[in-house]
């Protein structure tokens, strides 16, 4: 049976402040929980009898068997999916000079949890291991973001920092690290020479890349519509634009 105190704890983790205080985040469903279990310490596992019976060797500090109705009281999902888990928040350091060796993503004030989760999943698909986020970007461990990442948050390291300052240090380093960004006035991405390392910056859903961050962009890219010159949608969703951009970088490899 799931106590009222545990339900209260689970529900409180919708707030970033409580996640930081408890050093915990929530994941739900067989796919997401199953993907995260090998990577993060599980403080509490709440699951139906049938799920527990089919996963007898699951490791968690505490396991609680519940009915579907009990799970529904704790769940953030409209349709709860057999299992919910509280994992310990990871502590990950951004490796020095990583953008000089690998391709990384940077996000400038991305606000939508679903977009961030999808971008994390895209990074995972294209083998990008690090995402550097501005302090104004939504929390990667909110319940909605974790669910949207479909387990990819286990394999992609998310870092929060003063993004304009971080990028400015890369631009002035020797040799300078290439910093790419998508802009309407940029060069056609399909004709532009691209590198196998550096930073790809993606901007806010409504405002794009901020002025301070833009100052450090060394290469402006544009994703052309087809056919060029015809009237189309005003812009692409940031997650879709990220997928197209990452795919083109990887295609060149």
TANOR-V454154 format. One record per backbone hydrogen bond with DSSP energy under -1.0 kcal/mol. NH is the residue of the N-H (numbers start at 0). CO is the residue of the C=O. If there is no record, write none. Layout:
# TANOR-V454154
nh = <NH | NH>
co = <CO | CO>
This chain:
# TANOR-V454154
nh = <6 | 7 | 8 | 9 | 10 | 11 | 13 | 14 | 18 | 19 | 20 | 21 | 22 | 23 | 24 | 26 | 28 | 32 | 33 | 34 | 35 | 36 | 38 | 39 | 42 | 43 | 44 | 45 | 46 | 47 | 51 | 52 | 53 | 57 | 60 | 63 | 65 | 70 | 71 | 72 | 74 | 82 | 83 | 84 | 85 | 86 | 87 | 88 | 97 | 99 | 100 | 101 | 103 | 104 | 105 | 106 | 107 | 115 | 116 | 117 | 118 | 119 | 120 | 121 | 122 | 123 | 124 | 125 | 126 | 127 | 130 | 131 | 132 | 133 | 136 | 137 | 141 | 145 | 146 | 147 | 148 | 149 | 151 | 153 | 154 | 155 | 156 | 158 | 160 | 162 | 165 | 166 | 167 | 168 | 169 | 170 | 171 | 176 | 179 | 180 | 182 | 185 | 186 | 188 | 190 | 191 | 197 | 198 | 199 | 200 | 201 | 203 | 207 | 213 | 214 | 215 | 216 | 217 | 218 | 220 | 221 | 229 | 240 | 241 | 242 | 243 | 244 | 245 | 246 | 247 | 248 | 249 | 250 | 251>
co = <2 | 3 | 4 | 5 | 6 | 7 | 10 | 11 | 14 | 15 | 16 | 17 | 18 | 18 | 86 | 84 | 82 | 28 | 29 | 30 | 31 | 32 | 35 | 35 | 85 | 85 | 61 | 83 | 63 | 81 | 47 | 48 | 49 | 54 | 41 | 44 | 46 | 66 | 67 | 68 | 70 | 80 | 45 | 26 | 43 | 24 | 40 | 22 | 94 | 96 | 97 | 97 | 197 | 129 | 199 | 131 | 201 | 111 | 112 | 113 | 114 | 115 | 116 | 117 | 118 | 119 | 120 | 121 | 123 | 122 | 156 | 104 | 158 | 106 | 133 | 109 | 138 | 141 | 142 | 143 | 144 | 146 | 148 | 150 | 151 | 151 | 128 | 130 | 132 | 160 | 161 | 162 | 163 | 164 | 165 | 166 | 167 | 169 | 198 | 218 | 220 | 182 | 219 | 221 | 187 | 187 | 101 | 177 | 103 | 179 | 105 | 207 | 203 | 209 | 210 | 212 | 213 | 178 | 178 | 180 | 186 | 226 | 236 | 237 | 238 | 239 | 240 | 241 | 242 | 243 | 244 | 245 | 246 | 247>
